[in-house]
Amino acid sequence: MAAGLVAGLLYLSFLLTFAFLLPVQRCFAARGTKSGLKAAGASLVVIVAGQGFRLLSFGAFDLGLFLASSVTPILFLGALCVVNLRIGRLGTGMKLLFASLVLSAVASPFVLMATTDPAFVDNVKAYVSAAATGSGIDSTGLSGVDEAIRSAVSTLRSAFAPLVFWMLGFSWLYGSRLAIRSPALAPEERETKFARLKLGNFKVPQAALWPTLATWTLLFVVLAAKLGATASMLAWNLALCSASLYAVQGLGIMGFLSERYPLARLARLLLPIVAIIVVLNPTAGAITLIVLPILGITEVWFPYRNLKGALK
């Protein structure tokens, strides 16, 4: 129950919303399915109650808005539960991809409807202004909110599927790592489980290569032919979602090399600084989003993690 309370408060905090699944995943990994489901249910109760109270305190309670604000946590918690359930012979990676695509497919009509509605940006701006006022922030400092919201809406429309995938993947990986730190585990068992979760061991299945190239080709065709907003949204999300798989593999290659070579370890120490630059600088972010998938997909032909063996 405590994990559910923490997860709910993280979601309601705005700044740490991206991490709200971590305590729930820790329960799944450390205590099993039953405890994980209880934590997910408790967090949902806290989130729904908090959202309702917040809308009432702003004097802007609307049943439709209240229900809409509850859909997102329900979908994410449901997807995380699916990832932790046994579904045939599906591995965790396939369950993450499956849950992300299903969640994105369910959300896509709402995302398209919202991002094409001129009133949507105005409603979001009003909500942000109300939240800022309630937090004691001077509304005169919100002059750049319009452009920021429009940019965020555009990004959301083109990349909501990979954002879902990254959030679920991040939550599963680091929530599971938090569970490994439990003092109840023997050192040998902790090392074994940690080795299974190392990013440096991640590889995309060979079968994903041609579907990935097909999604990238589809994006090129849609953009070249200017097929419209709906086709563009679908193509961008499919292409970025498949690219995300190979971006994770690219990160895995970098993690592997950072453990193998001393010079690469220096790069590992600088990684937090690089991450901050990527977030704050759109150009650096775009370059990173191009380089990582290319690094990952070219491992099909260049075995970066076994170059000595390849040269024999």
MARNU-835289 format. One record per residue (C-alpha): residue number from 1; residue in one letter; x, y, z. Coordinates in Angstrom, 3 decimals, always signed. Example, Ala and Ser with C-alpha at 12.3 -4.5 7.8 and 13.67 -1.06 7.14 Angstrom:
REC   k r        u        v        w
REC   1 A  +12.300   -4.500   +7.800
REC   2 S  +13.670   -1.060   +7.140
//
This chain:
REC   k r        u        v        w
REC   1 M   +0.000   +0.000   +0.000
REC   2 A   +2.865   +2.362   +0.804
REC   3 A   +4.279   +1.851   -2.698
REC   4 G   +0.889   +2.719   -4.195
REC   5 L   +0.722   +5.915   -2.133
REC   6 V   +4.221   +6.944   -3.253
REC   7 A   +3.362   +6.186   -6.889
REC   8 G   +0.187   +8.251   -6.677
REC   9 L   +1.995  +11.227   -5.149
REC  10 L   +4.714  +11.024   -7.811
REC  11 Y   +2.077  +11.165  -10.552
REC  12 L   +0.378  +14.177   -8.972
REC  13 S   +3.676  +16.038   -8.544
REC  14 F   +3.965  +17.023  -12.274
REC  15 L   +7.783  +17.174  -12.162
REC  16 L   +8.170  +13.500  -11.203
REC  17 T   +5.167  +12.077  -13.024
REC  18 F   +7.470  +10.156  -15.401
REC  19 A   +8.680   +8.065  -12.421
REC  20 F   +5.309   +7.129  -10.932
REC  21 L   +5.460   +3.527  -12.190
REC  22 L   +8.782   +2.797  -10.440
REC  23 P   +7.372   +1.948   -6.970
REC  24 V   +4.705   -0.266   -8.557
REC  25 Q   +7.272   -2.145  -10.658
REC  26 R   +9.462   -2.568   -7.584
REC  27 C   +6.548   -4.337   -5.891
REC  28 F   +6.052   -6.602   -8.909
REC  29 A   +9.753   -7.502   -9.056
REC  30 A  +10.369   -7.864   -5.309
REC  31 R   +7.128   -9.331   -3.977
REC  32 G   +5.330  -10.891   -6.913
REC  33 T   +2.224  -10.313   -9.000
REC  34 K   -0.280  -10.062   -6.143
REC  35 S   +1.616   -7.274   -4.366
REC  36 G   +2.214   -5.480   -7.654
REC  37 L   -1.493   -5.504   -8.509
REC  38 K   -2.358   -4.173   -5.045
REC  39 A   +0.192   -1.346   -5.429
REC  40 A   -1.206   -0.500   -8.887
REC  41 G   -4.751   -0.353   -7.501
REC  42 A   -3.755   +1.789   -4.526
REC  43 S   -1.849   +4.236   -6.738
REC  44 L   -4.836   +4.575   -9.056
REC  45 V   -7.130   +5.430   -6.122
REC  46 V   -4.665   +8.104   -4.924
REC  47 I   -4.294   +9.567   -8.433
REC  48 V   -8.026   +9.725   -9.180
REC  49 A   -8.774  +11.278   -5.789
REC  50 G   -5.951  +13.780   -6.202
REC  51 Q   -7.035  +14.771   -9.716
REC  52 G  -10.607  +15.354   -8.529
REC  53 F   -9.493  +17.428   -5.549
REC  54 R   -7.165  +19.506   -7.730
REC  55 L   -9.914  +20.322  -10.233
REC  56 L  -12.264  +21.275   -7.379
REC  57 S   -9.618  +23.521   -5.791
REC  58 F   -9.167  +25.329   -9.139
REC  59 G  -12.923  +25.817   -9.389
REC  60 A  -12.839  +24.145  -12.799
REC  61 F  -14.304  +20.701  -12.099
REC  62 D  -15.785  +19.107  -15.186
REC  63 L  -16.823  +15.460  -15.325
REC  64 G  -15.494  +15.014  -18.865
REC  65 L  -12.113  +16.537  -17.968
REC  66 F  -11.993  +14.485  -14.775
REC  67 L  -12.623  +11.233  -16.649
REC  68 A  -10.135  +12.187  -19.363
REC  69 S   -7.439  +12.928  -16.765
REC  70 S   -7.975   +9.465  -15.273
REC  71 V   -7.526   +7.604  -18.557
REC  72 T   -3.744   +8.111  -18.770
REC  73 P   -2.798   +6.569  -15.397
REC  74 I   -5.269   +3.718  -15.949
REC  75 L   -3.671   +2.873  -19.310
REC  76 F   -0.101   +3.081  -18.021
REC  77 L   -0.796   +1.018  -14.903
REC  78 G   -2.701   -1.532  -16.993
REC  79 A   +0.194   -1.766  -19.460
REC  80 L   +2.712   -2.289  -16.643
REC  81 C   +0.526   -5.064  -15.224
REC  82 V   +0.467   -6.758  -18.650
REC  83 V   +4.279   -6.592  -18.852
REC  84 N   +4.554   -8.388  -15.503
REC  85 L   +1.993  -11.109  -16.244
REC  86 R   +2.885  -14.418  -17.875
REC  87 I   +1.556  -14.423  -21.442
REC  88 G   +2.476  -17.641  -23.198
REC  89 R   +6.145  -17.656  -24.171
REC  90 L   +6.444  -13.924  -24.730
REC  91 G   +9.591  -12.404  -23.254
REC  92 T   +9.643   -9.127  -21.357
REC  93 G  +10.898   -7.162  -24.372
REC  94 M   +8.054   -8.386  -26.586
REC  95 K   +5.500   -7.713  -23.846
REC  96 L   +6.853   -4.167  -23.453
REC  97 L   +6.559   -3.567  -27.190
REC  98 F   +3.112   -5.190  -27.365
REC  99 A   +1.773   -3.218  -24.373
REC 100 S   +3.201   +0.042  -25.760
REC 101 L   +1.646   -0.472  -29.188
REC 102 V   -1.765   -1.435  -27.767
REC 103 L   -1.736   +1.519  -25.366
REC 104 S   -0.716   +3.847  -28.210
REC 105 A   -3.419   +2.452  -30.509
REC 106 V   -6.059   +3.084  -27.836
REC 107 A   -4.751   +6.598  -27.230
REC 108 S   -4.222   +7.590  -30.882
REC 109 P   -7.821   +8.737  -31.648
REC 110 F   -7.800  +10.959  -28.552
REC 111 V   -4.336  +12.337  -29.349
REC 112 L   -5.343  +13.124  -32.937
REC 113 M   -8.635  +14.697  -31.845
REC 114 A   -6.964  +16.799  -29.162
REC 115 T   -4.008  +17.996  -31.224
REC 116 T   -6.193  +19.046  -34.169
REC 117 D   -8.637  +20.974  -31.965
REC 118 P   -7.713  +24.706  -31.810
REC 119 A   -9.325  +24.958  -28.393
REC 120 F   -7.047  +22.274  -26.951
REC 121 V   -3.998  +24.547  -26.621
REC 122 D   -6.144  +27.247  -24.997
REC 123 N   -7.523  +24.739  -22.480
REC 124 V   -4.041  +23.434  -21.657
REC 125 K   -2.734  +26.977  -21.228
REC 126 A   -5.625  +27.815  -18.886
REC 127 Y   -4.893  +24.679  -16.845
REC 128 V   -1.160  +25.512  -16.633
REC 129 S   -1.939  +29.103  -15.627
REC 130 A   -4.354  +27.912  -12.948
REC 131 A   -1.780  +25.449  -11.620
REC 132 A   +0.912  +28.147  -11.601
REC 133 T   -1.357  +30.589   -9.787
REC 134 G   -2.274  +27.923   -7.242
REC 135 S   +1.438  +27.306   -6.668
REC 136 G   +2.168  +31.006   -6.123
REC 137 I   +3.972  +31.530   -9.449
REC 138 D   +3.580  +34.977  -11.040
REC 139 S   +1.459  +34.597  -14.211
REC 140 T   +3.535  +37.312  -15.943
REC 141 G   +6.350  +34.784  -16.172
REC 142 L   +4.263  +32.563  -18.422
REC 143 S   +4.677  +34.621  -21.596
REC 144 G   +6.362  +31.768  -23.464
REC 145 V   +3.772  +29.180  -22.513
REC 146 D   +1.881  +29.406  -25.834
REC 147 E   +4.851  +28.445  -27.989
REC 148 A   +6.042  +25.817  -25.515
REC 149 I   +2.616  +24.160  -25.452
REC 150 R   +2.308  +24.210  -29.250
REC 151 S   +5.754  +22.641  -29.570
REC 152 A   +4.886  +20.019  -26.954
REC 153 V   +1.605  +19.218  -28.730
REC 154 S   +3.424  +18.765  -32.044
REC 155 T   +5.994  +16.471  -30.416
REC 156 L   +3.277  +14.513  -28.648
REC 157 R   +1.453  +13.927  -31.899
REC 158 S   +4.504  +12.611  -33.736
REC 159 A   +6.097  +10.644  -30.905
REC 160 F   +3.526   +9.532  -28.336
REC 161 A   +4.082   +5.807  -29.123
REC 162 P   +7.866   +5.872  -28.514
REC 163 L   +7.306   +8.048  -25.434
REC 164 V   +4.994   +5.339  -24.087
REC 165 F   +7.578   +2.668  -24.935
REC 166 W  +10.435   +4.564  -23.254
REC 167 M   +8.413   +5.302  -20.124
REC 168 L   +7.287   +1.688  -19.729
REC 169 G  +10.769   +0.362  -20.485
REC 170 F  +12.455   +2.808  -18.107
REC 171 S   +9.972   +1.971  -15.338
REC 172 W  +10.329   -1.784  -15.781
REC 173 L  +14.141   -1.719  -15.905
REC 174 Y  +14.865   +0.635  -13.016
REC 175 G  +11.943   -0.568  -10.908
REC 176 S  +13.338   -4.093  -11.233
REC 177 R  +16.827   -2.838  -10.361
REC 178 L  +15.473   -1.188   -7.215
REC 179 A  +13.984   -4.539   -6.218
REC 180 I  +17.370   -6.240   -6.634
REC 181 R  +18.843   -3.949   -3.967
REC 182 S  +16.631   -5.622   -1.367
REC 183 P  +18.746   -6.883   +1.590
REC 184 A  +16.630  -10.056   +1.614
REC 185 L  +18.447  -11.324   -1.504
REC 186 A  +21.678  -13.286   -1.216
REC 187 P  +24.707  -11.608   -2.880
REC 188 E  +24.960  -14.384   -5.516
REC 189 E  +21.275  -14.104   -6.393
REC 190 R  +21.544  -10.313   -6.554
REC 191 E  +24.482  -10.507   -8.973
REC 192 T  +22.675  -13.026  -11.201
REC 193 K  +19.540  -10.910  -11.442
REC 194 F  +21.522   -7.727  -12.012
REC 195 A  +23.412   -9.357  -14.908
REC 196 R  +20.083  -10.187  -16.587
REC 197 L  +19.048   -6.528  -16.384
REC 198 K  +22.267   -5.034  -17.721
REC 199 L  +21.598   -2.753  -20.673
REC 200 G  +24.889   -3.873  -22.209
REC 201 N  +23.405   -7.336  -22.817
REC 202 F  +20.363   -6.092  -24.741
REC 203 K  +20.022   -7.024  -28.404
REC 204 V  +17.079   -6.606  -30.749
REC 205 P  +15.944   -9.917  -32.329
REC 206 Q  +17.166  -10.385  -35.903
REC 207 A  +13.558  -10.705  -37.094
REC 208 A  +12.917   -7.018  -36.255
REC 209 L  +15.329   -5.713  -38.916
REC 210 W  +13.067   -5.753  -41.977
REC 211 P   +9.920   -4.480  -40.188
REC 212 T  +12.045   -1.600  -38.876
REC 213 L  +13.359   -0.725  -42.334
REC 214 A   +9.777   -0.970  -43.642
REC 215 T   +8.521   +1.610  -41.111
REC 216 W  +11.341   +3.991  -42.047
REC 217 T  +10.490   +3.567  -45.727
REC 218 L   +6.813   +4.206  -44.957
REC 219 L   +7.727   +7.471  -43.212
REC 220 F   +9.760   +8.602  -46.215
REC 221 V   +6.866   +7.828  -48.608
REC 222 V   +4.281   +9.597  -46.417
REC 223 L   +6.420  +12.726  -46.072
REC 224 A   +7.366  +12.787  -49.767
REC 225 A   +3.769  +12.294  -50.921
REC 226 K   +2.318  +14.628  -48.242
REC 227 L   -0.469  +12.174  -47.385
REC 228 G   -2.013  +14.206  -44.561
REC 229 A   -2.014  +14.593  -40.781
REC 230 T   -3.361  +11.144  -39.860
REC 231 A   -0.967   +9.234  -42.138
REC 232 S   +1.930  +11.402  -40.987
REC 233 M   +1.130  +10.790  -37.312
REC 234 L   +0.921   +7.025  -37.883
REC 235 A   +4.148   +6.899  -39.920
REC 236 W   +6.142   +9.018  -37.471
REC 237 N   +5.042   +6.958  -34.463
REC 238 L   +5.760   +3.611  -36.116
REC 239 A   +9.158   +4.773  -37.382
REC 240 L  +10.204   +6.302  -34.063
REC 241 C   +8.929   +3.316  -32.089
REC 242 S  +10.947   +0.858  -34.186
REC 243 A  +13.941   +3.221  -34.055
REC 244 S  +13.618   +3.242  -30.262
REC 245 L  +14.340   -0.482  -30.146
REC 246 Y  +17.635   +0.022  -31.930
REC 247 A  +18.353   +3.154  -29.878
REC 248 V  +18.201   +0.951  -26.774
REC 249 Q  +20.577   -1.453  -28.504
REC 250 G  +22.851   +1.515  -29.266
REC 251 L  +22.816   +2.408  -25.571
REC 252 G  +23.595   -1.219  -24.813
REC 253 I  +26.642   -1.092  -27.095
REC 254 M  +27.864   +2.064  -25.389
REC 255 G  +27.312   +0.491  -21.974
REC 256 F  +29.218   -2.639  -22.982
REC 257 L  +32.154   -0.640  -24.358
REC 258 S  +32.227   +1.583  -21.271
REC 259 E  +32.841   -1.509  -19.128
REC 260 R  +35.391   -3.020  -21.499
REC 261 Y  +37.655   -0.052  -22.316
REC 262 P  +39.087   +2.571  -19.887
REC 263 L  +38.635   +5.475  -22.324
REC 264 A  +34.986   +4.608  -22.748
REC 265 R  +34.561   +4.679  -18.973
REC 266 L  +35.357   +8.382  -19.057
REC 267 A  +32.517   +8.803  -21.542
REC 268 R  +30.280   +6.922  -19.109
REC 269 L  +31.101   +9.400  -16.353
REC 270 L  +30.186  +12.252  -18.693
REC 271 L  +26.878  +10.618  -19.664
REC 272 P  +24.724  +12.622  -17.176
REC 273 I  +26.102  +15.887  -18.611
REC 274 V  +25.437  +14.680  -22.150
REC 275 A  +21.875  +13.717  -21.177
REC 276 I  +21.221  +17.220  -19.811
REC 277 I  +22.549  +18.799  -23.024
REC 278 V  +20.354  +16.503  -25.144
REC 279 V  +17.250  +17.493  -23.173
REC 280 L  +17.984  +21.224  -23.238
REC 281 N  +19.284  +21.472  -26.813
REC 282 P  +16.905  +20.329  -29.593
REC 283 T  +19.751  +20.023  -32.121
REC 284 A  +21.773  +17.771  -29.816
REC 285 G  +18.630  +15.756  -29.101
REC 286 A  +17.941  +15.265  -32.814
REC 287 I  +21.531  +14.145  -33.477
REC 288 T  +21.336  +11.680  -30.588
REC 289 L  +18.043  +10.265  -31.845
REC 290 I  +19.687   +9.672  -35.223
REC 291 V  +23.037   +8.297  -34.016
REC 292 L  +21.769   +5.791  -31.420
REC 293 P  +19.397   +3.834  -33.731
REC 294 I  +22.037   +3.798  -36.494
REC 295 L  +24.610   +2.478  -34.022
REC 296 G  +22.181   -0.199  -32.902
REC 297 I  +20.999   -1.327  -36.332
REC 298 T  +24.497   -1.471  -37.833
REC 299 E  +25.428   -4.087  -35.227
REC 300 V  +23.606   -6.497  -37.553
REC 301 W  +26.652   -6.187  -39.836
REC 302 F  +29.374   -4.966  -37.452
REC 303 P  +29.670   -6.959  -34.179
REC 304 Y  +30.788   -4.050  -32.002
REC 305 R  +30.732   -6.222  -28.884
REC 306 N  +32.952   -8.880  -30.430
REC 307 L  +35.251   -7.063  -32.847
REC 308 K  +38.235   -9.294  -32.014
REC 309 G  +36.235  -12.397  -32.873
REC 310 A  +34.991  -10.817  -36.105
REC 311 L  +38.544  -10.106  -37.241
REC 312 K  +39.764  -13.679  -36.774
//
